[in-house]
């Protein structure tokens, strides 16, 4: 039995429609909502985001990201024996987006049909979802219950936004990122660390649900920005230090930090506390906005394809999201 799991391929996908701050501000003005590029950049660091077209779902974005990740790993869908999708914007109430993704991948070729029968399920931990999904996949591989997993973060957050609320609607975007995680005899993932505290539910939520064919409650995103900021900068430092301690390493050992891309000020705060220069932090928040569970794998794939990550380097992934849920993953690339 292999003792470890390693990332052997990464992939990502952004919808073609890109909205700069100027584009979004113009659309908001048509609704009577005032904002500006300067206001958005100063508070968030975001300059653009991508939105899906009508009819495009999380599984569609996930499918494209997975094709890239599989190609990078030089594998086919038939080699996959576990699919975990982190999403807060599933295609439907059920079945899982992972099952829908599995079926789409099975259509790629006669050989790809071999992916049928592999366990497939969703994880819902909002912006920390990809961290949770990686932790679960790593545990299943270490236990011998899987050998080759697709771990995906995919979101269409644009459909949860209230475009009359300028404090939230400028923050989020759509996209997907994926990794192939394979069993290995050599260390890849060194440690994981995940947490949650439900007393903070009200800080960030979409308080709506379906009942009797109707939507009950309010099905758009609600956020206490200051409350989220204060909580995030504390728990992100805590989980970063915890995952390093589990691996017997120090913050000075880190080569790269790949944070959840929510807000440049939160990222800068974590970087400062970890004494890690910003040129060792993979950043995509300016171009992608906050893509929730997709943001970490999107940033990771961007760094990989730019040639920034090198074999043997120590990389930390970390995120925090509604729930509140938070956590980190530490690995050798």
C-alpha positions in Angstrom: 0.0 0.0 0.0 1.3 3.5 -0.9 1.8 5.8 2.0 1.5 9.1 0.2 -0.5 11.0 -2.4 1.1 13.4 -4.9 -0.3 16.1 -7.3 0.6 14.9 -10.8 -1.5 17.3 -12.9 -3.3 20.6 -12.7 -5.9 22.3 -14.8 -8.2 25.3 -14.8 -10.9 27.0 -16.8 -12.5 30.5 -16.9 -15.6 31.3 -18.8 -14.9 33.5 -21.9 -16.9 36.5 -20.7 -14.5 38.8 -18.9 -15.8 41.8 -17.0 -13.3 44.5 -16.0 -14.2 46.8 -13.2 -15.1 49.4 -15.7 -17.5 46.9 -17.4 -19.1 46.0 -14.2 -19.4 49.5 -13.0 -21.2 50.5 -16.2 -23.7 47.6 -15.7 -24.3 48.6 -12.1 -24.9 52.2 -13.1 -27.7 51.0 -15.3 -29.3 49.6 -12.2 -28.7 52.8 -10.2 -25.9 51.3 -8.2 -22.7 53.5 -7.8 -19.2 52.1 -7.7 -15.8 52.8 -9.4 -12.7 51.0 -10.5 -10.7 52.9 -7.8 -13.1 51.9 -5.0 -13.0 48.2 -6.0 -9.2 48.0 -6.4 -8.5 49.9 -3.2 -10.6 47.7 -1.0 -10.1 44.3 -2.7 -7.3 44.3 -5.3 -9.8 43.0 -7.9 -9.6 44.4 -11.4 -11.6 41.9 -13.4 -13.7 38.7 -13.1 -15.3 36.1 -15.4 -19.0 35.3 -15.6 -20.6 32.3 -17.2 -23.2 32.6 -20.0 -26.8 31.5 -19.6 -27.1 27.7 -19.4 -23.5 27.1 -18.3 -23.2 25.1 -15.1 -20.4 24.3 -12.6 -20.0 20.8 -14.1 -19.3 22.4 -17.5 -16.4 24.5 -16.0 -15.2 21.5 -14.0 -15.2 19.3 -17.1 -12.8 21.7 -19.0 -10.5 22.0 -15.9 -10.4 18.2 -15.5 -9.5 17.7 -19.2 -6.5 20.0 -18.7 -5.5 18.3 -15.4 -5.7 14.8 -16.9 -3.7 15.9 -19.9 -1.0 17.3 -17.7 -0.9 14.0 -15.7 -0.8 12.0 -19.0 -3.9 10.1 -17.9 -7.3 9.4 -19.2 -10.7 9.5 -17.4 -10.6 5.7 -17.2 -7.6 6.0 -14.8 -9.6 7.9 -12.2 -11.1 5.9 -9.3 -12.4 8.9 -7.2 -14.0 12.2 -8.0 -14.5 15.0 -5.4 -16.0 18.3 -6.4 -16.0 21.3 -4.1 -18.8 23.6 -4.9 -21.4 25.9 -3.4 -23.2 26.3 -6.7 -24.1 22.8 -7.8 -25.8 22.1 -11.1 -28.9 21.0 -9.2 -30.1 20.0 -5.7 -29.2 16.4 -6.6 -27.5 14.4 -7.9 -24.1 15.7 -7.1 -22.1 17.8 -9.5 -19.4 15.2 -9.2 -21.8 12.5 -10.7 -22.7 14.8 -13.5 -19.0 15.6 -14.2 -18.3 11.8 -14.1 -20.9 11.2 -16.8 -19.5 14.0 -19.0 -16.0 12.7 -18.7 -17.2 9.2 -19.6 -18.4 10.5 -23.0 -14.9 11.6 -24.1 -14.0 8.2 -25.7 -14.9 4.5 -25.5 -12.0 4.1 -23.0 -13.2 7.0 -20.9 -16.3 5.0 -20.1 -14.1 3.2 -17.6 -14.6 6.1 -15.1 -18.1 4.9 -14.5 -18.4 3.1 -11.1 -15.8 5.3 -9.4 -17.1 7.0 -6.3 -18.1 10.6 -7.0 -19.4 13.2 -4.5 -19.5 16.9 -3.7 -18.0 18.7 -0.7 -19.6 21.9 0.5 -17.3 24.2 2.6 -17.6 27.3 0.4 -14.3 29.0 -0.1 -12.5 26.4 2.0 -14.1 23.6 -0.1 -11.0 22.7 -2.2 -8.9 22.4 1.0 -11.6 20.0 2.5 -11.7 18.1 -0.8 -8.0 17.6 -0.9 -7.9 16.5 2.7 -10.6 13.9 2.0 -8.9 12.6 -1.2 -5.5 12.4 0.5 -7.0 10.4 3.4 -8.7 8.0 1.0 -5.6 7.4 -1.0 -3.5 6.9 2.2 -6.1 4.4 3.4 -5.9 2.5 0.2 -9.4 3.3 -0.9 -8.3 5.1 -4.0 -5.2 5.4 -6.2 -6.0 8.2 -8.6 -8.4 11.1 -7.8 -9.7 14.1 -9.5 -10.2 16.9 -7.0 -12.0 19.9 -8.3 -13.2 23.3 -7.3 -16.0 24.7 -9.5 -18.3 27.7 -9.0 -20.8 29.9 -10.8 -21.0 32.5 -8.0 -22.4 35.1 -10.4 -25.8 33.5 -9.9 -25.8 34.0 -6.2 -25.0 37.8 -6.3 -27.3 40.7 -5.4 -26.3 43.3 -8.0 -28.0 46.0 -5.9 -25.4 45.4 -3.2 -22.1 46.9 -4.4 -20.3 45.6 -1.3 -20.6 42.0 -2.5 -21.4 41.9 -6.2 -18.0 43.3 -7.2 -16.1 40.6 -5.3 -17.0 37.3 -7.0 -16.5 35.5 -10.3 -16.9 32.1 -11.9 -14.3 29.4 -12.8 -13.0 26.0 -12.1 -9.7 24.4 -11.2 -8.7 20.7 -10.8 -5.8 18.5 -9.7 -5.0 14.9 -10.3 -3.9 13.3 -7.0 -2.2 9.9 -7.3 -0.9 7.3 -4.8 2.9 7.5 -4.4 5.7 5.9 -2.6 7.4 9.3 -2.1 5.9 12.2 -0.1 3.7 14.7 -1.9 1.0 15.9 0.6 2.8 16.2 3.9 0.0 17.4 6.1 -3.6 18.8 6.1 -5.4 20.9 8.6 -9.2 21.6 8.5 -11.6 23.3 10.9 -15.1 24.8 11.2 -17.1 26.9 13.7 -20.8 27.1 13.0 -21.4 30.0 15.4 -20.2 32.3 12.6 -22.9 31.2 10.1 -24.4 34.7 9.8 -21.1 36.4 8.7 -21.3 34.9 5.2 -24.3 33.0 3.9 -27.0 32.5 1.2 -30.0 32.1 3.4 -32.4 30.5 0.9 -33.6 27.0 0.2 -36.2 25.1 -1.9 -39.4 23.9 -0.5 -42.6 22.8 -2.3 -41.3 24.1 -5.6 -40.6 27.5 -4.3 -37.5 29.4 -3.0 -37.9 30.2 0.7 -35.7 32.8 2.3 -33.3 35.0 0.5 -31.3 33.2 -2.2 -28.5 35.8 -2.7 -25.2 36.2 -0.9 -25.1 38.1 2.4 -21.8 39.1 4.0 -20.5 41.1 7.0 -17.3 42.3 5.4 -15.6 43.5 8.5 -16.6 40.4 10.5 -15.2 38.2 7.7 -12.0 40.1 7.5 -11.3 40.0 11.2 -12.0 36.3 11.5 -10.1 35.3 8.3 -6.8 36.9 9.2 -6.8 35.1 12.5 -7.7 31.6 11.5 -5.5 31.7 8.3 -2.4 32.3 10.4 -3.5 29.6 12.9 -4.0 26.9 10.3 -0.8 27.8 8.4 1.2 27.4 11.6 -0.7 24.2 12.5 -0.1 22.4 9.2 3.6 23.3 9.3 3.9 22.0 12.8 2.2 18.7 11.8 5.0 18.3 9.1 7.7 19.4 11.5 8.6 22.4 9.4 8.9 26.2 9.8 7.4 29.1 7.9 11.0 29.8 6.6 10.9 26.5 4.8 8.0 27.6 2.6 8.7 28.3 -1.1 5.1 29.2 -2.1 1.9 30.2 -0.5 -1.3 29.6 -2.6 -4.1 31.4 -0.7 -7.8 31.6 -1.3 -8.1 34.7 -3.6 -10.7 36.7 -1.7 -9.1 40.0 -0.9 -5.6 41.3 -1.4 -5.5 42.8 2.1 -6.3 39.4 3.7 -3.5 37.8 1.6 -1.0 40.5 2.4 -1.8 40.1 6.1 -1.2 36.4 6.0 2.0 36.9 4.0 3.3 39.4 6.6 2.5 37.2 9.6 4.3 34.2 7.9 7.3 36.4 7.0 6.9 35.4 3.4 7.6 38.0 0.7 4.7 38.7 -1.6 6.8 37.4 -4.6 6.4 34.0 -3.0 2.6 34.2 -3.0 0.7 33.1 -6.0 -1.9 35.8 -6.9 -4.8 35.8 -9.3 -7.3 37.9 -7.3 -6.8 40.9 -9.6 -7.8 38.9 -12.7 -10.3 36.3 -11.4 -11.9 37.9 -8.3 -13.1 35.6 -5.6 -14.1 32.3 -7.3 -14.8 30.6 -3.9 -13.8 26.9 -4.0 -12.2 27.3 -7.5 -9.8 30.1 -6.5 -7.0 28.0 -5.0 -6.8 25.4 -7.8 -7.1 28.2 -10.3 -4.2 30.0 -8.7 -2.2 26.8 -8.4 -2.6 25.9 -12.1 -1.7 29.5 -13.1 1.5 29.2 -11.2 2.3 25.8 -12.6 1.7 26.8 -16.2 3.8 30.0 -15.7 6.7 27.7 -14.6 6.9 29.3 -11.1 6.6 26.0 -9.2 9.6 23.7 -9.4 10.0 20.1 -8.4 10.7 19.6 -4.7 9.4 23.0 -3.6 7.3 23.3 -0.4 3.9 24.7 -1.2 1.0 25.6 1.2 -2.6 26.0 0.1 -5.0 27.7 2.5 -8.5 29.0 2.6 -11.4 30.3 4.7 -15.0 30.5 3.8 -18.6 30.6 5.1 -19.5 28.2 7.8 -17.1 29.3 9.0 -14.8 26.7 7.6 -11.0 27.0 7.1 -7.9 24.9 6.6 -4.6 24.3 4.8 -2.7 21.7 2.8 1.1 21.4 2.8 2.9 19.5 0.0 6.0 19.0 -2.0 5.5 19.8 -5.6 
